[in-house]
């Protein structure tokens, strides 16, 4: 019998965390109302500190209020339980201790039977490390993860929670930002979209933004010209970028249309940026997971410097939609997937089946409990997809070549 369940959300935000918490509370209240539910504040950091709280009867009666909000009601942090040096430095564990043991002992001390981790590849690979430690040391506890990331880059999961909503929000952001194209003659607008190693979010955002363009009624005679609102280039980490050829192409767009709009994934061109910085003797800042801190190297600004003069831009504007899109509430597409995922996650937990619940690409996209050992990050976006190549063709961009 599962007497106590613990929830934690971790990593960067995605538009599914609040809804996933609500979905789990809903399902447990329906099928196992006697089970106590607690949450660790700020993810694995709260677990290491033993900082938790119980969901009261009031919360369980009104879980539905959480669906109306983005963010995470229980808090996130970026903590990797196997990065001992970082945890010691941050004062989360004493020197000389094993963080996995600290976490496992805390779960036992709290009487937890099931731990639900809601996060991306880092969160769930960390959950895998913890699950393996628990199994190897005979701790009687089941870990069941839920996959969230706006990058949609978890192997082998077809669709991670929150990615659809993030693309909707980034496209909505773009509708206002691109309206700035007439704020000055010959304006270059760069919309930087989250996506460190995977271009999914930028590509899906572009698709949804152009679908919005299709729904509008235009009036070129009054200056309301679709060409000026359209995307003129889309750059992803998975595709090579010929800067000289693109500068020449975009110069023609600028001369003909009067402005240029670029959608770029924040990971696009990053190897070139890093190489340049390192050649100049500069340190490239990284986080606890070894990821380059993209906010410190500003890919959008880098592209602006590469193109502004070459295409004759009179004004350049770089706008980032990341925090706007990742902190939104779930859209209906995600709500439907979250509901299905939470039902299976709770059923798996009550049955003692550990793993990550997701659409398994190696099993016909069937929603399944996937073994933690099969979970990995950095799944690339498939630049051979027909819809993606059609989109590039429509905006006049050459077919992509793998980076």
Residue pairs with C-beta under 8 A, 6 or more apart in sequence:
2 32
2 35
2 113
2 114
2 349
2 350
3 34
3 35
3 36
3 111
3 113
4 35
4 36
4 37
4 38
4 110
4 111
4 112
4 113
4 114
5 24
5 28
5 35
5 36
5 37
5 38
5 112
5 113
5 114
5 115
5 116
5 349
6 37
6 38
6 39
6 40
6 47
6 52
6 107
6 110
6 112
6 114
6 115
6 116
7 21
7 24
7 37
7 38
7 39
7 40
7 74
7 115
7 116
7 118
8 39
8 40
8 43
8 44
8 46
8 47
8 74
8 115
8 116
8 117
8 118
9 17
9 20
9 21
9 43
9 72
9 74
9 75
9 76
9 118
9 119
9 148
10 43
10 44
10 76
10 77
10 78
10 79
10 117
10 118
10 119
10 122
10 123
10 126
11 43
11 76
11 78
11 119
11 120
11 122
11 123
11 148
11 149
12 76
12 78
12 120
12 149
12 150
12 326
13 70
13 71
13 72
13 76
13 326
13 327
14 120
14 148
14 149
14 150
14 160
14 161
14 162
14 163
14 165
14 166
14 326
15 70
15 150
15 162
15 165
15 166
15 169
15 325
15 326
15 327
15 328
15 329
15 330
15 331
15 334
16 118
16 148
16 161
16 162
16 165
16 330
16 334
16 338
17 70
17 71
17 72
17 73
17 76
17 118
17 148
17 162
18 66
18 67
18 69
18 70
18 71
18 72
18 73
18 329
18 330
19 66
19 67
19 329
19 330
19 334
19 335
19 338
20 118
20 146
20 148
20 161
20 338
20 341
20 342
21 39
21 66
21 72
21 73
21 74
21 118
22 63
22 64
22 65
22 66
22 67
23 338
23 339
23 341
23 342
23 343
24 37
24 116
24 146
24 342
24 345
24 346
25 37
25 55
25 59
25 60
25 63
25 66
26 63
26 64
26 342
27 342
27 343
27 345
27 346
28 35
28 37
28 346
29 60
29 63
31 346
31 347
31 350
32 346
32 350
33 60
36 54
37 54
37 55
37 60
38 52
38 53
38 54
38 55
38 110
38 112
39 46
39 52
39 53
39 55
39 74
40 46
40 47
40 51
40 52
40 74
41 51
41 52
41 53
41 74
41 75
42 51
42 74
42 75
42 76
42 77
43 75
43 76
43 77
43 79
43 119
43 123
44 77
44 79
44 80
44 81
44 103
44 126
45 51
45 77
45 79
45 92
46 52
46 75
46 77
47 103
47 106
47 107
48 79
48 81
48 87
48 92
48 93
48 99
48 102
48 103
48 106
49 92
50 106
50 109
50 110
52 110
66 73
67 329
67 330
67 335
68 329
69 329
70 326
70 327
70 328
70 329
70 330
71 327
78 122
78 287
78 288
78 289
79 87
79 92
79 126
79 288
80 86
80 122
80 126
80 288
80 289
81 87
81 99
81 100
81 103
81 126
81 129
81 130
82 99
82 100
82 126
82 129
83 288
83 289
84 93
84 98
84 99
86 288
87 93
87 99
88 94
88 95
92 99
93 99
93 102
100 129
100 130
100 133
101 133
101 137
103 130
104 130
104 133
104 134
104 137
104 139
104 141
107 115
107 134
107 139
107 141
108 139
108 141
112 141
113 140
113 141
113 142
114 141
114 142
114 143
114 144
114 349
114 350
115 127
115 130
115 141
115 142
115 143
115 144
116 143
116 144
116 145
116 146
116 345
116 349
117 123
117 124
117 126
117 127
117 143
117 144
117 145
117 146
118 145
118 146
118 148
118 161
119 126
119 127
119 145
119 146
119 147
119 148
119 149
120 147
120 148
120 149
120 151
120 153
120 154
120 160
120 377
121 149
121 153
121 154
121 155
121 375
121 376
121 377
121 378
122 289
122 377
123 145
123 148
124 145
124 147
124 154
124 356
124 372
124 375
125 372
125 375
125 376
125 377
127 143
127 145
127 356
127 372
128 372
128 373
128 375
130 143
131 143
131 354
131 372
132 372
133 139
134 141
134 143
142 349
142 352
142 353
142 354
143 354
143 372
144 345
144 348
144 349
144 353
144 354
144 355
144 356
144 357
144 369
145 355
145 356
145 357
145 372
145 375
146 161
146 341
146 342
146 345
146 356
146 357
146 358
147 154
147 157
147 160
147 161
147 341
147 356
147 357
147 358
148 160
148 161
148 162
149 160
149 162
149 163
150 160
150 162
150 163
150 166
150 167
150 194
150 201
150 325
150 326
151 160
151 163
151 194
151 195
151 196
151 197
151 198
151 200
151 201
152 159
152 160
152 163
152 198
152 200
152 201
152 204
152 379
153 160
153 197
153 198
153 200
153 377
153 378
153 379
153 380
153 381
154 160
154 356
154 358
154 375
154 376
154 377
154 379
155 374
155 375
155 376
155 377
155 378
155 379
156 360
156 361
156 362
156 370
156 374
156 375
156 379
157 356
157 358
157 359
157 360
157 361
157 370
158 358
158 359
158 360
158 361
158 365
159 337
159 358
159 359
160 358
161 330
161 334
161 337
161 338
161 341
162 326
162 330
162 334
163 200
163 201
163 204
163 334
164 204
164 331
164 333
164 334
164 337
165 325
165 328
165 329
165 330
165 331
165 333
165 334
166 194
166 201
166 325
166 326
166 328
167 201
167 204
167 205
167 207
167 208
167 325
168 208
168 325
168 328
168 331
169 321
169 324
169 325
169 328
170 191
170 193
170 194
170 201
170 205
170 208
170 209
170 321
170 324
170 325
171 205
171 206
171 208
171 209
171 211
171 212
173 191
173 319
173 321
173 324
173 325
174 191
174 205
174 209
174 263
174 321
175 209
175 212
177 189
177 191
177 317
177 319
177 321
178 189
178 191
178 229
178 261
179 229
180 187
180 189
180 317
181 187
181 189
181 228
181 229
181 258
181 259
181 261
182 223
182 228
182 259
183 315
184 314
184 315
185 258
185 314
185 315
186 254
186 258
186 259
186 312
186 313
186 314
186 315
187 259
187 260
187 313
187 314
187 315
187 316
187 317
188 254
188 259
188 260
188 262
188 304
188 307
188 308
188 311
188 313
188 315
188 316
188 317
189 259
189 260
189 261
189 262
189 316
189 317
189 319
190 262
190 264
190 300
190 303
190 304
190 316
190 317
190 318
190 319
191 261
191 262
191 263
191 264
191 319
191 321
192 264
192 266
192 299
192 300
192 318
192 319
192 320
192 321
192 322
193 201
193 202
193 205
193 263
193 264
193 265
193 266
193 320
193 321
193 322
193 325
194 201
194 265
194 266
194 321
194 322
194 325
194 326
195 201
195 202
195 236
195 237
195 265
195 266
195 267
196 237
196 266
196 267
196 270
196 291
196 292
196 294
197 237
197 267
197 377
197 378
197 380
198 237
198 238
198 265
198 267
198 378
198 379
198 380
198 381
199 236
199 237
199 238
199 239
199 265
199 267
199 268
199 380
199 381
199 383
200 381
201 265
201 325
202 234
202 235
202 236
202 263
202 264
202 265
202 268
203 234
203 236
203 265
203 381
203 388
203 391
205 263
205 321
205 325
206 231
206 234
206 263
206 391
207 387
207 388
207 391
209 231
209 263
210 230
210 231
210 391
210 394
213 226
213 229
213 230
216 226
216 229
218 224
218 225
218 226
220 226
225 257
227 256
227 257
228 257
228 258
228 259
229 261
230 261
230 395
231 261
231 262
231 263
231 395
232 250
232 253
232 257
232 260
232 261
232 262
232 395
232 396
232 397
233 246
233 249
233 250
233 260
233 262
233 263
233 264
233 395
233 397
234 262
234 263
234 264
234 391
234 392
234 395
234 397
235 241
235 262
235 263
235 264
235 265
235 268
235 269
235 303
236 265
236 267
236 268
236 381
236 383
236 400
237 265
237 267
237 268
237 270
237 380
237 381
237 403
238 380
238 381
238 383
238 400
238 402
238 403
239 268
239 383
239 400
239 401
239 402
239 403
240 400
240 401
240 402
240 403
241 268
241 269
243 306
243 307
245 398
246 307
247 306
247 307
247 310
247 311
249 396
249 397
250 260
250 262
250 307
250 310
250 311
251 310
251 311
251 312
253 260
253 311
253 396
254 260
254 311
254 312
254 313
255 312
260 307
260 311
260 313
262 303
262 307
264 299
264 300
264 303
266 294
266 299
266 300
266 320
266 322
267 294
267 299
268 299
268 303
269 299
269 302
269 303
270 292
270 294
270 297
270 299
271 403
273 297
273 299
273 302
274 284
274 292
274 297
277 284
277 297
278 284
284 292
284 297
285 292
285 293
285 296
285 297
286 292
286 293
287 293
298 318
300 318
300 319
300 320
301 318
304 316
304 318
307 313
308 316
330 338
340 367
341 357
341 358
341 367
344 357
344 367
344 368
344 369
345 357
348 354
348 355
348 357
348 369
353 369
354 369
354 372
355 369
355 370
355 371
355 372
356 369
356 370
356 372
356 375
357 367
357 368
357 369
357 370
358 367
358 368
358 370
359 365
359 366
359 367
359 368
360 366
360 367
360 368
360 370
381 388
382 388
383 389
383 400
383 402
388 400
389 399
389 400
392 398
392 399
392 400
393 399
